[in-house]
């Protein structure tokens, strides 16, 4: 490990500049690229006036997302959090019930559970994938779980039912979905994949987001493709897809002019103008994936010679989209991590730390959780690097 933090920070800056080019200026974490039909499709919306909740691009995006992921159905919504909220509701999550979720994830995952008046139940992650540690989770469920005659799983410590598991494919790296699905089947738990970061990633050749009862995607401005703000629900179940679309359009009963609604619904439908942007972006995703993989390969090669850090690689069983590249410090040290973040950001390289673990946030500190040693260790180790598809330059 390089003991001089200033020196290590300078080396990291130099490595990134060597890849991006010395004249690359400020490097954002994941800046969107608009180099295809974005202007053309958005202009069509403006010219025709179809900018809101109706228009041809919404249906087109849903169809093309389903084809791209090999999912039978896709429902476009306003953001990934809304997608997760609806997926949880349709999975049967009820007030007071618990949902297993990693503590090392973005806050929206737990927030969507709270929207259902349910309770996040935090689990630890694997140091190799940063996704749920399925082996330790299985041991934990055997310890705290109690099955009823009808197969329901209850937390014997809280007396509450555990209804579902929400795994996340962190930074685009797929976790072991076969092992997780086995846990879901063993304990009667719905599996809802948080694939917000992993569009284009494959687990054993199959798209993430297509393994559980539902998968959710995010199209925020920093994702591999963007609709400005948006998300989608993926499912293989026709009836669930129809109900998801119904709930996300205020549960309105179709009619040429009347406004009738048959249940509490949500104004979560993606606007047509956002879907237009998404259709153009999706056309570019294969190219983005190629360039992002080359960037990841360049980072991996360059960081091999940097003592004290390692590059986070995709698991052997998976193909990652490398949404956000990351280096892992050999030693968990928040002071060292923050100093490197300061040095790189001052140099115009907008690195970032991993999220504050959710069990440390004030609104979730009293939620049930297993022991989280890996999460605690990774907090002081992970640094995300600029990862946009425009960064890598051929020949450098």
N, C-alpha and C positions, 0 to 999 in steps of 0.2 A: 504493500500500500504506500502510495506517495504521501509522505508526512506533511509536505508543504501544500496547504490547501490552495494557495494562490497559484502554485505551479500546476496542480491538478486541474483547476478551473481553466487555466490558460491552455493546457493540452486539449481539454474537451472543446473549447472554442476553436482551436486550430483544426481539430479533426472535422468538425462540422463545416468550417469554412473551406477546407480542402475539398469536401464533397459538393458543397453548394456553389463554390466559387468565391474568390476573395472580394468580388464586387457585388455580392448578393444582397447587401443592405440588411434591413431588419427582417429576420426570419420568424414568421408567426408559427404557432404550434401546428395549425392545420388550416391554411387559408383555402377557401374554395376557388376552383378554376372554372371559368366560363369560356369555353373555346369551341362550343358546338352550336346547336340550334336554339340556345336559350333565348336570344333576342327575337328570333323568328316566332317561336311559340308564344312567348309572352306578348309580343306585339299583336298576334292574332286575338288573344283575349281582350286586349285594349281596343282593338279595331271593332270587334263584334259586341263588346260590352259584357261578355261572359267571363266575369272576373270572380264571381262569388261561389255559391254552393252548387251551382248547376253548370254544366258544360262538358264537352267531349273529353277533355284531358283527364278528368278524375277517373272515369271508367277505363280510359286507355292506360293510365298509370297502374291501376289495380291489375289489369290484365297482364301488363308487361312485367310487373313485379312478381306475379304468380308464376309466369313463365321463367323468369330469370332464376328464381329460387326453387323451381319445381314444386311449388306449393299449389294445391288445388284452388285456394281462394286467398285473396288479399283485400283488405279494407283500409283505405287511406284515411288518415285522421290528422288532427292539427299538430300533434307532437307525440313523442314516444311515451311520455307520461300518461297521456290520455289513452293510448293504445294499451298500456299495462293496466290501467284502471278498469277498462272494459273487459280485458282478458281475465282479470281477477274476479270481477262480478260474474261473468259467464262460467267461470270454473267453480262457482258455488261458494266463494268466500263470503262469510257472514260476519256481522259485528261480533267482536270479542274473540274470534278465532285467531289462531296463529299461523303465520306463513314464514317458512324457512327462507332466509335470504343471506347472502354474504354481507359481513360488515364492511368489507373492502369493496365498495361500489359507490356509484353516484347517488346522491340523496333522493333523486326522483323515484328510485326503486322502492324505498321505504315509504315515501310520501304517498305513492299510489296505494299501498297497503293501508295506510292511515285513512285515505279517502273512503275506503270500504268500512271504516271503523273497526278494522282488524288490527292485529298486533304483529310487527316484525319480530322474528325470532332469529337472532344473528348466529351465523356459523362461520367457521374458519375456512381459510383457503389453502391451496397448494402453493408452495414456493416456486414450483416449476411452471405452472400454467396461470397462476393468480386467480383461478376459478375455484369453486367449491371443492374441498378435499372430501371426496366421496367415501374414502375408507374411514376417516375419522368421523364423518357425519353418520355413517352407518353404525359405528360403535356407540356414538352419542345417542342415537335414536333408540338403540336397544337398551341403553341405560335409563333414559327418561320417559320412554314411550310406554303406553298401556293401551292394548287393543280391546275394543268392545266386541260383542257377539256379531254386530253387523259390519265389522271390519274397520270401523273408524279408529283413528289414532289420537290418543289424548296425552297431553303433557302431565305426568303424574305430579309434577312439582307445582303447577299452576291450576290444574284441573280443566284447562281449556283444550279444545280440539285443535290439532294441527291439520290444516286443510290442504296446503300446497307447498311446493318448492319453486323458487324463482332463481335459477342459476343465471350467471352472467358470463359472457365470453369476453373477458377483460382485455381491452386494447385490441380486440379482434382475434385473440388466440382462443380457439375452441377448447373447452374442458372435456372431460371424458363423459360423453353423453350416454353411452351404453350403461356404464356403471350407475349413472344418476337415474336413468329410466328404470333400472332394476330396483333401486331404492324406492322410487315412486310406486312401482307395481307391488313391491313387498309390503309397503305400509299404506297403500290406498291413497296416495297423495297425487294431486294434479301437478303436472310439470308445465310451467310457463317459462319459455326461454326468453331471457332478456338479451336479444341479439342487436341491441341498439347500436353497438360498435362494430358488428361483425358481418355486415352485408358483404357478400363475396367470399367469406370464409367457408371452408369445408371441413366437416368431420367425417373422416373415412370416405371422402368423395361425395358427401351429401351436404347441402346447404344448411348452415346453422339457422335456427328459427323454424325448422320444419320437423323437429323431433317430438316436441311435447304436444299437449292439447292445443296450445297456442304458442306462437312466437311473436315478438314485437320488434319493430325496427324504428330507428330515429333518423330524421333527415334535417337535423339542426345544421346551422351554417358551418360547423366544424367537422361534420361527418364526411365519409368517403363520397357521398353524393348529398346534395342539399335541395330542399324545396323552399329555402328561406327559414321556415319553421314547419315541421311536419313529422309524421310517423306513419306506421302501418301495422295492422294486425294480420298475421299469417295463420291459416288453419287448414287442415285437410277435411274438416267437417262442414258440409254444406249448410246444415241448419244453424250451426254456430256462427258461420259467416253471415248468414241472413240476419240473425239476431244482432250481431255486432253492428252491421250497417244500420239496422233499425234504431238501436240505442244511440248511435252516434249522430243520427239525424233527428234528434229530439223526440224519437218514438212517434213520428208523424205517420198516420195512416195515409197511404198514397191516394190522392184525389186531385182532380184538375183544378179545383178552387177552394175546397173546404179545408179547414184547419182542425183536424181531429187527431188526438193523441191517446194511446191506450195504456201508457205507463209513464213513470218518470224517466225521461230521456236526457240526453246530453248534447250540447251544441259543439260536437267534436268533428264534424265533417270537414275534410280538407277543401279549401277554396280552389276553384278551377285554375286561377292564375298561379297558385303554388304548384298544382299538379302539372301545369305546363312546363314550369321550370324543372320539375322532377323528371318528366319524360325526356327532356333534352339531356339532363345529367345522367340518367340511366343508360342512355346510348353511349356515354363516355366511360362508364364504369369498367369495362374490360381493359381499356387503355390505362385508366387510373391504377387498376390492380397491377398491371405489368410494371408501370413506373414506380409504384410504391414498393414492390418486391425488389426492384433493382436498388432503390434507396436503402432498404433494409439490408441487402447484401453488402452494400458499400459500408454502411455503419458497422456491421458485424466484422468485416475484414479490418477496418481501421481500428476498432476498439480492441482487437486481439492483442495489440502491442501496448495497450495502456494499462499499467499495473493498478490494481485496486478496484477495477470496475469490470463488469461483464455485460454483454449485450443479451437482452431477453429474446430468445428464439422461439419459433413455433414448436409445438409438440410434434413428435415423430409421426403420430397418427393423423395429423391435421395439416391443412393448408390455410395459413392465416392471411387476412387482408392487410396485416400490419398497419392497422388504422393509426395507432400511436406507437412509435418506436420508443423503447425504454432501455436505459442502462441501470444496472443494479450495483450499488456500492457493496464492496466486500463486507463492510462493517455497518451495522445500523447505528447511525449517528445523526441526529436531527440538526446539530450545530454545523457539522460538515456539509450535510445536504443543503441546508439553507444558505451557507456561504457559497457553494457552487451555483445554486440558483441565482444568488445575487450577482456573482461575477459574470455568468452567462447572459443574464438579462441586461446588465449594464453594457455588455458587448453587442447588444442588439439581437441576441439569440433567445427567443422567448420560451425557454424551458419551463416546466412546471413540476410540482410534486404530485404524488398520488392524493386522492381525496382523503380528508379526515375520516377515519373509520366512523361508521354511522352510530355505533354504540357510544361514542364519545360526545355526540351532539346532544344538547340539553333536552330536546324533546323525546329522545330515544334512549336516554341513559338507564331508565328503569325497565326496559324491555328484556325479556329472557334471552340468554345467550349461553353458548358453550364456551369453554376456554379458547382464547383467541391469540395464542403465542405467535403464530406466523403472521397474522395481520399486524400485530404490534411490531414485529421485527421488520416487516416490509415498509412500514410507514417511514422509517428513517433511511431507507435504502433506494427507493425508486425515484428516478428522474426521467420524465418524458422529454423527448427531443422533437424538434420541428419535423413534421412528417407529411406535409402536403405533397400532392402529386407533381407540383411544379418545381420542387426543390432540386431533384436530381438532374444533373446535366450529363448527357452522353459524352463518354470519352474522358471524364474526370476521374 
